[in-house]
Amino acid sequence: GRTYSNDSADYVNDGTYWRAGVDVNFLLKDPERNMFFIGMRYGRSTFSENMTIRSFDPIWGHFEKEYANAEVNSRWLELTSGIRVKIWRMIWLGYTARFKFGLKNKGDGEMLPHDIPGYGRTNKDTYWGFNYQIFIRIPVRKQPAPPQEK
């Protein structure tokens, strides 16, 4: 969840998200199993958010109003690209760049969604994301023995 707060407002967001998709690896025959890939993802998020607005006017006095969205469902698409490079034994480093677009929201609420888990803020039609990763590949099966020379 996220929380933003200042003198005139408080915002709280809490929810979950998931993404599923495929990658196309352009380094298929690399013996180190390095990757350069391009892919596509479908993302879904379910969340709730709450915003409280406060103001003070010398004539009208103190004003406080609360707005809420409960159980908002969002979906979007992502184009991805990235690399993964073996750096030592079972350890790879990599990154993934994401171009997020096609955001759709569903749910009854008192305000437009502001910050969607997994997607980001909703003040733009498209959104860029970037992740660094560390991978540890644990061998589950033995590698076949190399063929013996004749």
Secondary structure, 3 states (H helix, E strand, C coil): CEEEECCCEEEEEEEEEEEEEEEEECCCCCCCCCEEEEEEEEEEEEEEEEEEEEEEECCCEEEEEEEEEEEEEEEEEEEEEEEEEEEECCEEEEEEEEEEEEEEEECCECCCCCEECCCEECCCCCEEEEEEEEEECCCCCCCCCCCCCC
